[in-house]
Amino acid sequence: MKKLIFATGNEGKMKEIRMILGDLDYEILSMKEAGIDVDIVEDGKTFEENAIIKATEISKLAGCVVLADDSGLEVDAMDKMPGIYSARYLGEDTPYSVKNQTIIDNLAGLPDEKRTARFVCVIAAAFPDGRVVTKRGTIEGIIGHEEKGENGFGYDPIFFVPEYGKTTAELSPEEKNRISHRGKALEMIKAEL
């Protein structure tokens, strides 16, 4: 079985990735499982640039196919922030409950039609021969007025999907993977693998 490394330490992400890519003929490893412990500076200006930086650096070290994603939440009323800074928004060690409440507070008094937002995920696949492919997936929604749901992670409890009448944290993992930004990007990357 061929080895594929997904450049993340996020267990929530790894669970989603394994569910979506599980039927491929690859052994899917996190960086930790692959024994890779490096800090990569993601200094790109876009989701694409950051995903490519991560995937190519790890692929050079590992000599196998490496997938990396850069994803985040873009809130239109906040000038598309936190965007590429989603994980580091308000500081890397700040709990998401605080980040989520800050976003809710920033939008206080705004009607739903002005609370538009999207999750963006760009996945880069770096191949040992130096080839790099990127795919972008998005899901549109609105920022809720309070946290709801126990599933998912990060900003999921405040990201409301009107056609489902739920936040992404209220969706089952299967439902979320079917419609999420990461699910869409992974399905497109799957075709490349």
C-alpha positions in Angstrom: 0.0 0.0 0.0 1.3 3.4 -0.9 1.9 6.0 1.8 0.1 9.3 1.8 0.8 11.9 4.5 -1.7 14.6 5.3 0.3 17.6 6.7 -1.7 18.3 9.9 -1.7 17.6 13.6 -5.4 18.3 13.9 -7.2 15.1 15.0 -10.6 16.4 13.9 -9.3 17.0 10.4 -7.7 13.6 10.3 -11.0 11.9 11.2 -12.7 13.7 8.3 -9.9 13.0 5.9 -9.9 9.3 6.6 -13.7 9.1 6.2 -13.5 10.8 2.8 -10.3 9.2 1.4 -10.6 5.8 3.2 -11.5 4.0 0.0 -8.2 5.0 -1.8 -5.4 2.5 -2.0 -3.2 4.6 0.3 -2.1 4.3 3.9 -3.1 7.8 5.2 -0.9 9.1 7.9 -0.8 12.3 9.9 2.7 14.0 10.2 3.0 12.7 13.8 2.2 9.1 12.6 4.8 9.5 9.9 7.3 10.6 12.4 7.7 14.1 10.9 8.1 16.9 13.4 8.8 20.2 11.7 7.4 23.6 12.0 6.6 25.1 8.6 6.1 28.8 8.4 2.9 29.5 6.5 3.7 33.0 5.2 1.6 32.9 2.1 -1.0 35.5 1.3 -3.7 33.1 0.2 -5.1 29.7 1.2 -3.5 28.3 -2.0 0.0 29.6 -1.2 -0.1 28.3 2.4 -1.3 24.8 1.3 1.4 24.6 -1.4 4.1 25.7 1.1 3.1 22.9 3.5 2.6 20.1 1.0 5.9 20.7 -0.9 8.1 21.1 2.2 6.8 17.8 3.7 6.9 16.0 0.4 10.6 16.9 0.0 11.2 15.4 3.5 9.0 12.3 3.1 9.5 11.4 -0.5 5.9 10.5 -0.9 2.5 12.1 -1.9 1.7 14.7 0.7 -1.6 16.5 1.0 -1.9 19.8 2.9 -4.8 22.1 3.4 -5.3 25.6 4.4 -8.7 26.5 5.4 -10.6 29.1 7.2 -13.7 31.2 7.8 -14.4 34.3 5.7 -17.0 36.7 7.3 -18.1 39.2 4.8 -19.1 41.9 7.3 -15.6 41.6 8.8 -13.7 42.2 5.5 -13.4 38.4 5.0 -11.6 38.0 8.3 -10.4 35.8 10.0 -9.6 34.2 6.5 -6.1 32.8 6.3 -5.6 33.7 9.9 -8.5 31.6 11.2 -6.4 29.3 13.3 -4.3 32.2 14.7 -7.2 34.6 15.1 -7.0 36.3 18.5 -3.9 34.1 19.2 -3.2 30.5 18.5 -4.0 29.3 22.0 -7.2 31.2 22.3 -10.1 28.7 22.7 -12.6 28.6 19.8 -15.4 29.4 22.3 -13.7 32.9 22.7 -13.1 33.3 18.9 -16.7 32.3 18.1 -18.1 34.7 20.7 -15.9 37.5 19.4 -17.2 37.0 15.9 -20.8 36.9 17.2 -20.2 40.1 19.1 -18.7 41.8 16.1 -21.9 41.1 14.1 -24.3 42.1 17.0 -27.4 43.8 15.6 -26.8 42.7 12.0 -29.7 41.0 10.3 -29.1 37.5 8.9 -28.7 38.8 5.3 -25.7 40.8 6.4 -24.1 37.9 8.3 -22.9 36.0 5.2 -19.8 33.9 5.5 -18.1 30.9 3.9 -15.7 28.2 4.9 -12.9 27.9 2.4 -10.5 24.9 2.0 -7.7 24.6 -0.4 -5.9 21.3 -0.6 -2.5 21.0 -2.3 -1.2 17.6 -3.4 2.6 17.5 -3.7 3.9 14.5 -5.6 7.4 13.1 -5.4 8.1 14.1 -9.0 7.6 17.8 -8.0 4.1 18.1 -9.5 1.7 20.1 -7.4 -2.1 20.2 -7.8 -4.5 22.4 -5.8 -8.3 22.2 -5.4 -10.6 24.7 -3.6 -13.9 23.9 -1.9 -16.3 26.3 -0.3 -19.5 26.2 1.6 -21.7 29.3 2.0 -23.7 30.1 5.1 -24.3 32.8 7.7 -22.9 33.4 11.2 -25.4 32.3 13.8 -26.4 34.4 16.9 -25.0 31.7 19.3 -23.0 28.5 19.4 -25.1 25.4 18.6 -24.1 21.8 18.2 -21.6 19.3 19.6 -20.1 17.9 16.3 -17.2 19.3 14.3 -14.6 21.7 15.7 -13.4 25.2 15.4 -16.0 27.6 14.0 -18.5 24.9 13.2 -20.9 25.9 16.1 -21.5 29.4 14.7 -21.6 28.5 11.0 -25.3 28.2 10.1 -26.2 26.5 6.8 -29.7 27.8 5.8 -30.7 25.0 3.5 -30.1 22.5 6.3 -31.5 24.7 9.1 -28.4 23.8 11.2 -24.9 24.8 12.1 -22.1 22.6 10.7 -21.7 21.4 14.4 -25.3 20.1 14.4 -24.8 18.0 11.2 -23.7 14.4 11.4 -20.1 13.8 10.3 -21.5 12.1 7.1 -23.7 15.1 6.3 -20.9 17.5 7.0 -18.4 15.7 4.9 -20.9 15.6 2.0 -21.4 19.4 1.9 -18.3 20.9 3.6 -15.5 22.9 2.1 -13.0 20.2 3.0 -15.3 17.4 1.8 -15.6 19.1 -1.6 -11.9 19.9 -1.9 -11.0 16.3 -0.9 -13.4 14.8 -3.4 -11.7 16.9 -6.2 -8.2 15.9 -5.0 -9.3 12.2 -4.8 -9.8 12.3 -8.6 -6.1 13.4 -9.0 -4.9 10.5 -6.8 
